[in-house]
Structure formats: structure tokens, C-alpha cells
Amino acid sequence: MVSIVTRNLPEYSRPPVIETVLGVEFEPIRELSPFHVWQFYSTIRSGFPRQQTVPALPSNIPTGTLGASIHVELLSQPELRYWFTSEDQTRLVQLQSNRFIFNWRKVSGTDAYPRYSSLLPEFLQLWDGFHSFLEHEGLVTPTIRSAEVTYVNHLEHGREYQSVADLPKILPFWQLTSGEFLPQPSNGLFNVRFPINGEQGHLEVVLQPVLRNADIQNVLQFQLSALGFVSTPDLQGATEWLDIGHEWIVRGFTELTS
């Protein structure tokens, strides 16, 4: 089931998006062994021929205003996260015992952002394949707890702005002073969190300077991440949240920029 709620969202002809993330976190599947992972990988290898293992991500369950939680677990060996990458490296599937994530990444300057309406069906198809594999192997099917949407944008000098003095024109919140004494800052870090629908989730916005490895260029990275609890612990609940998160990111981006 694909439910893409647009609600007349703003559209950008050339958004500065360089990466998107769609993912879910579920109750850990303890029975999911490396053998099972590689069995599953064989079902998607044709579309994702590159593979590697990296350390697992920590839990991303929303905390703060949603209520903090402490989880302590003794592990006999470090948890692993498996990366399965497409030949052109624009698409990445990440799998670990409690996370399933799908990334789109801009690898070259000619890679066009394929839009949420195209990426969501890709994610859901991959998730459905993973879910079907677990059922076929007699493993516990996932109980989804939360879902996330992240958009990473790069604001380039010479493209989005010519000098630091231009930043308030595209990022109004950068106008921190009246100019009577303090000049506008030459650099900085912006990190703020907005609650979504009370305690259902939050939108986190981070602006920070980074060095882009692809071309060794200094850029401003403008990242918006929507994370929240699902209404039901299944694909329908996850899809509903992904739609909500996408809407908050698009509308949030529009409100925070000019």
C-alpha cells in the first residue's frame, strides 16, 4: 500500500537536496543472523551489487518531550549494519537487527532528485521483500516502533549565496543582530527542534558548515529530519508517519527559507 499525501505542498524545480533517508525502527529481531542477512541480500543483489558491513546505528526512538527512556543490554559481540548499494551508488539499503533504511544519494552533479513520490514506493517494495523473507524463513516479523524521514541539502557558495552577507536573504533566521554594533556572524551552527502533533514526533533542523568530500568544497549543510512514533506497529502506521514527516520537512523548509 502506498499512501502519498501531498496536501498541495510547495514544489521546487531544482531543490538543493543531496541525500534523502526513509527508514523504520522496530523491535530487535534476535534471530536475524548474518546467514539470514546474506540470504535476504541474495534476493536484492541484482539491484544492489555492492555490499559492506559497518557498525550498527544506536536506537533512534524519539526522546526529549516524548519522554526519555534508558535501555541497557549486554552484547557478546558488536552489532553490525549491512550496506547494500546500487551500481551507481545513488541508492543504499541499510539493515541491522532493529533498523531498515533506504537512502537516495546525489553522487554526481547530473543526478536529479527523484522526488518523494518515486522514492516511497521503492522503499515500500524493499520493505515488503524483507518482510516476506522473514515470513518465509519462519522468523519474527517486525513490530515497527518509529519511522523517520531526512532531507540533507547543500547550500553552495556561488550558487545559493555569494557571501555570508547574503545568508539572511535565503535563511531569515540568520539575521541575528540589528547591525548597530555586532556584525553578522561569519559562521555558526543552528540546531532547533519543533514538536510534531503534540508528542507524536519532532522535526529537527540543523544548519552547519561541512567539507564535502566529493569535491573538497566548503558548503552549508541544511538538514531536516522528521522522526516519530507510528500510530500502528505495521506498514500502514509507518507509511502514515512517512507522509507526515515528508510534509513537515517540505513546509518547514519553505517557512525557514525565503
C-alpha positions, 0 to 999 in steps of 0.5 A: 500500500502506498499512501502519498499525501501531498496536501498541495505542498510547495514544489521546487524545480531544482531543490538543493537536496543531496541525500534523502533517508526513509527508514523504520525502527522496530523491535530487535529481531534476535534471530536475524543472523548474518546467514539470514542477512546474506540470504535476504541480500541474495534476493536484492543483489541484482539491484544492489551489487555492492555490499559492506558491513559497518557498525550498527546505528544506536536506537533512534526512538524519539526522546526529549518531550516524548519522554526519555527512556534508558535501555541497557543490554549486554552484547557478546559481540558488536552489532553490525549494519549491512550496506547494500548499494546500487551500481551507481551508488545513488541508492543504499539499503541499510539493515541491522537487527532493529533498523531498515533504511533506504537512502537516495544519494546525489553522487554526481552533479547530473543526478536529479532528485527523484522526488518523494513520490518515486522514492516511497514506493521503492522503499515500500517494495524493499520493505515488503521483500524483507518482510516476506523473507522473514515470513518465509524463513519462519522468523519474527516479523517486525513490530515497527516502533518509529519511522523517520524521514531526512532531507540533507541539502547543500547550500553552495557558495556561488550558487545559493549565496555569494557571501555570508552577507547574503545568508539572511536573504535565503535563511531569515533566521540568520539575521541575528543582530540589528547591525548597530554594533555586532556584525553578522556572524561569519559562521555558526551552527543552528540546531532547533527542534519543533514538536510534531502533533503534540508528542507524536514526533519532532522535526529537527533542523540543523544548519552547519558548515561541512567539507564535502568530500566529493569535491573538497568544497566548503558548503552549508549543510541544511538538514531536516529530519522528521522522526516519530512514533507510528500510530500502528506497529505495521506498514500502514502506521509507518507509511502514515508517519512517512507522509507526515514527516515528508510534509513537515520537512517540505513546509518547514523548509519553505517557512525557514527559507525565503 
